Amino acid sequence: MYESLGISSRVYEFGQEIIEGLKERFEKIDQVAEYNQLKVLSAMQKNRVSEACLGTSTGYGYNDLGRDTLEQVYADTFHAQAALVRPQITCGTHALAIALFGNLRPGDELLSIAGKPYDTLEEVIGIRPSKGSLAEYGITYRQVELHEDGSFDYEKIQEAINDRTKLVTIQRSKGYQTRPSFSVAQIGEAIAFVKKCRPELPCMVDNCYGEFVDVIEPTDVGADLMVGSLIKNPGGGLAPIGGYIVGKKELVENASYRMTSPGLGMEVGATLGVNQAFYQGFFLAPMVVKGALKGAIFAANVYEKLGFPVIPNGTEPRQDIIQAVTLGSPEGVVAFCKGIQAAAPVDSYVEPEPWDMPGYDSQVIMAAGAFVQGSSIELSADGPMKPPYAVYFQGGLTWEHAKLGILKSLQKLVDENLVRLP
């Protein structure tokens, strides 16, 4: 079957040798997934999820039992006071924008203590001028760079916090950077330090790609707000759209007034038939994340053995599902992405090309033959076409599909004489 899908015996055997050395690590991932599966199930049972919850609403969406119950399931799973889980939230960037605009006012200052945020947030904040940014509303922004080893610079954080600082944000995943992603424990230590400086200062965590990777989440270690996308980890590959915001009740409610309008908040928002996909996707999410994690670890070990810089490396603990591989050339990035696309169940016959994607400051190439457009919990890879020419691999609804994707990416690099197998 692998030969019929274009994988040579040499590439296949190289992959199998690596997998043999990963069995013990894969078992530990299975244990984390089992714990998280039970955690989600417990929250669903506690909130008496019923067949009626899988129904739909239209128009204003008043009294949508399924929507309201699902939000309580999210809140309980993530040990938070409240949650906003809606199809009206179009993506992770939108969820972050809602949380920021809902909780900041003119004259306030947003402080990032994890250095530069993800590219699409630059226009939300106003780092790059954009219509409707926080900057246009008189909300200023500061960031504290990380140490060279990727750790928090606590001395500079203390210096940066001032009377105008009204929200601290931490991005868990690396984004289009080659720094390590943060563990939940590291995030907890940073939040504790911020609270020591200013106990009342809210801390928000962009948790995209991090859900269910560990048995604890940022809300377990002091995060006042946690934000993510449903077409990443928590949607389990079934959510067709959506985002979530969980945390302290007042802060979540503030975000809801930005999502809809003042006076309406969480009371409106029809679900239009997505409830079943949201529930079932969340139920399956720990198992889907398990497969994606195994794929990321496999990718790290494959490309590390071939001499490419990878973050995290082949043995480091995983903090999210993203695997960065620095290929060092635009040809390498394009070939890698073509291999991932060729392994997809949808649009496998097309070849991705770099393009001017909205929200980015350089051309970006994306491979994503997904059932849901842009769903990066599904097998996908992307990267900006600029030095150091790193590609970011993530997803795979099953471990077996993630494995094929990595082998296919390697096959493409071999075929184009961009890499030689040992």
N, C-alpha and C positions, 0 to 999 in steps of 0.2 A: 504493500500500500504506500509506503514512503517513496519507493521508486516511482510509482505511478503519479505521485505528487511532485516529482522533480527533485527528490533528495538522493544524491549519490551515496553509494555504500560507504565511501570514505567519510563524508560529512556525518552520516548516520552513526557510524562506529565511533567517531570522535565524540559525538554527543552522548552516546551510551556509556562511554568510559567515565565521563564527568558525572552522569546521573548516579552511577554506582557509588560514588563517594558522597552523595547527598542524602542517602536514605535516612540516616539518624536525624539530620536536620529537618527533613520533611515530616518525620514523626512528631517533632515538637510543634510544627506548624499545625498539624492535625489536632493536637491537644488544645491549642489556643482557639481554633475554629470550633471545636466541640463546646468549649466553655461559652463562647459568644453565641453559639446557636441556642444554648439553653437560656442564656440571658435574654435574648429576643423572645423566645417562646414564653418565658416567665412573664415578661411585660405584656404580651398579648393575652395570656390567660388572666392575669391580674385585672386587666381592663375589659374583660368579658367581650372580646372581639366576636362578633356574630355574623351570620350570613347577611343580615341587614346592613352591616358596615361596608359590605362590598358593593353596595348600590351606588347610585349617582344622584347628582343634583344639577339644576340648571338655574339660569337667571341670577338672582342675588346669592343663591346658595345658603339661605337661612336654614338653620337647624339641620345641617348635614352631619348625621350621626357618624358616618364613616370617617369624615375629615377630622372631626373633633376627637374621636377615639384614637385615630392614628397619631395625632399630635401628642396625646397623652402617652401612647406607646413609646414614641421617640423620647419624650421627656423622661419616662421611667427607665428606659434602656440606658440612656446617657446620664442618669442620676441628676437631672436638672429640674427646675421648677416649672418650666413651660417650654413649648415648642411651636414653631411655625413651619408647617410642611405643606407646600402648595405647588400646584402646576402653574400658577401665575408667576412663580419665580423661574425665570427662563434659563438660568445657568448659575454656576458658582460665582462668577463675577457680579452678576445681578444680586445674588444673595448677600454678598459682601457689601455692595453699594447700598442696599436697603438697610443693613445693620449700621453702616457708617452714617448715612444721612438721617436715619431715625434717631441716632443718639448723639449727634454733634450739632452745634448751633454756631452761628456767626460769632467770630472771636475766639472760638475754641481751637485747640491744637491737637492733632492726631500724632502719636509717636509710635514709630515702628522700631522695635528693639532687635529686630532680626535682619537689619540691613534693607536692601532694596526689595520691594514687593514684586509679585508676579507681574509680568509685562502689561496685562490687560488692566491692572489696577492703577497704572501710572496715569491714565487719562481720567479715571474716576477721581483720583486724588488731585490731579492738576499738575503733576510732575512734568508731564507733557501737556501743553495747553489743549483743552477740549471743551466743547459746549456743555454747560451744566455741571462742571466739576465741583468738587468741594472748594477749590480755590476761588471759584467765581462767587461762592457764597461767603467768602471771608473766613474760611476754615483753613488754618495753616497746617503745615506738615513738617515734621523733622524725623530723621532716622539715625539710629546708632549702628555703626558698622560692627560686624562681628570680628572677633580675633581671627588671625590667619588660620587657626586650626578649626574655625567654624563655631567656636563657643561664644557665649554671650559676654559682652564687655560690661561688667557690672559697674565699674567706676564711671564709665561714660554714660551709662543708663541713669545713674543717680544724678549726674551733672545735667542731663537733658530734661529730666522731669522738672516742670515749673508750674506756676499758678494757672497757666492757661492750658496745661495738659489735661485733657478730659477723657481720653481713651488711649489705651496702649494696645497695639496689635502685634501678633506673632504669627508668622507663616510657618506651619509645621513642615511642609514639603519644600524641596529645593527650588521648584519652578525651573526656569531656564538658567539655572546657575549650577556650578559644579561643587557647591558646598554640601556637607552632609545634611540630611534631614534630621529634625529633632525628635528625640524620644519623648514620650509623655513625661517621664521623670525629669528630663531637662527642662521641659516647659513648666512643670510644677515648681522647680527651683527658681526659675526666672520670675514666675508670677509671685511667689513668696517674697522675692526680693523687692519687686515693685510695691507690693502691699506693705512691706516694712517701711518703704519710703513714703508712701501715701496710701493708707489703708482703704480709703474710699474710692480709689482710682480703678475704674473697670478695666478688665483685660479681656480682649477678644482673640480667639485663635481661629485662623483659617485652617480647617482640618481636612481639606480636600486631599484625597488619596490615602488618608490615614485611618479611617474608620475600620474597626475590627482587626487591625493588624496586631494589636496588643489586647490584653484582657481589661485594660483600663483606657479611659479617654481623657482629653484635657479637662472636661468638666468634673472629673474625679479628683483633679489636683488643683482646683481653684479657679479655672476659667469662668468668667462671668457670662461670656457669650462664646458659642462655638458654631461655626458656619460651614456648610458644604453643599455639594451638588448631588442630585439624585441620579444623574447619568454617570456618576462615578461609583464608589464603593457601596453606599447604602441602598441604591436602587436595584442592586443585584442583577443588572442587565435587563430588567423588565420594565422599570420606570421609563416612560417615553419622554419625559421632561421633568423639570422641577428642581427645587432646592430646599434646604432646611436651615433654620436658625433655632438653636436651643440655648437655654441658660436661665438667668434670673428673670422672673416674671415681668418686672417693670421694663427691662431692657428689650425683651422679646416683644412686648406690647408696643413699645416705641417704634420698633422696626415695622410692626404691622401697620402702623399709621402711615408710614412711608410707602409700604407695598400697595395699600388701597388709598385711603384718604383719612384726614383727621375726622374723628367722630365715627368712622366705620371700623377701621382696624381689622381684627380677626373675625368679625361677625359675618363678613361677606366673602364670596369667592367660591363659585360653583366648581365641583370636581369633574363634571362632564365625562364621567365614565372611567376615570383613572384609578379609582380607589383600589380595585382588586389588584392591579399591577403594582401599586405602591405597597400594599400589604404583602403580597407574595414576593415581591422583589426584596423587601426588607427582611422577610423571613429567610430567604435564600442567601442574603448578602454574606454572612460569615463563610459559607461554603464557596461562594464565588471568589471572595477575597483570598481564601486559602489557595485556590488554583492560580490566581494572579501572583501571589507571593512566591509560589514554587517556580513559576515562569521567570520572575525577576531574579531569583537566586541562580537559576540555571543560566540565564543570560550573563549575569555577573561572572560566573565561573568560566563560561565558554570564552568570553572576550578577554578576560583577565589572562587566561592561559595563552591566548594569542598575542599578548603583549600590549593590549590597549588599556589606557587608564579607565577605570570604572569606579563609580561612586553610587552606592557603597561597594566595597570590594567583596570578594567571594566568600569571606568568612564573617564579616561584620553583622551585627544584629540588624534586622529590618525595622524601619520606622514608618515606611509607606510602601506602596506597590510600584514606585517609579525606579527604574534602573537607568542611570546615565552612563553612556559609553562615549568617550571622546575618540572619534575616528580620525580627526586631524585634517580632513580634506572635505570639500563640498561633494566630491564624487563618492566618498565613503558614506556620507549621510544619505545621499540620494539612493545609492545602491541598497543600503540597509532598509530604508523605507519601502523601496520597491519589493524587497523580499517579504516584508510584513504584509504588504497589500496583496501579494500573490498567494498568501496563505489564508486570506479572508473568505468567509462564506458568502459575502455580498461584494460585488464589484471586484472580484479577484482578477479579472481580465484587464483592468485599467492600470495605468502607471501614474503614480502621484508625481506632481511637479511643484517646485517652489512657487509661491504666489504672495501677493500683498494682502495678507489677512488682516481684517479690521482689528485694531487694538494693539498691534505690534509695530516696532520701529525698524524691522528688517523683514525681508521675505522669510516665509516659514513653509516648510514642507510637512505634510501630514499624511500618514497612511492609516486609514480607518475604514476598512470594509465591514461596517457594522450594521446591525439591525436597527439601531437608533442612531441617527446622524450625530456625529461628534461624541459618541459614547466612549469615553476612555477607560471604562471598566471592561469594555470589550477589547480584543486584541488590537493594539494601536501603537504607533510610534510617530514622533514628531520632533522637530528641532528648528531653531533659527539658522538661517544661512549666513553665519558670521563666525569668526574665530571664537572659541577653539574648535568649532565644528563638532559639537557634541550632539548626539541623538538621545532622545528620552523614550524608553520603551516602557509600556505598562499594559496591564489588563490581560484578558483571556478568560472567557466565562468558564472554561475548564482548564485544568493543568495540561491535558493532552493537546488542546489547541494552542496554548501558549508555547508548549514544547515545539510543535510544528512550526510556529511563527519564527522562533529563534533559529531553528535549523534552516528555514527558508531564507532568512536574512543572511546567514552565514554562506549558504549556497550561492546567493547572488554575489556576495563579495568575492568568493572563490572564482566564480565564473568570469568575473570582470578583472581578475588578476590583481585585486586590491588586498588580498590576504593569502597566505600560504599555510596550509595545515602542517603541524609538526610530524 
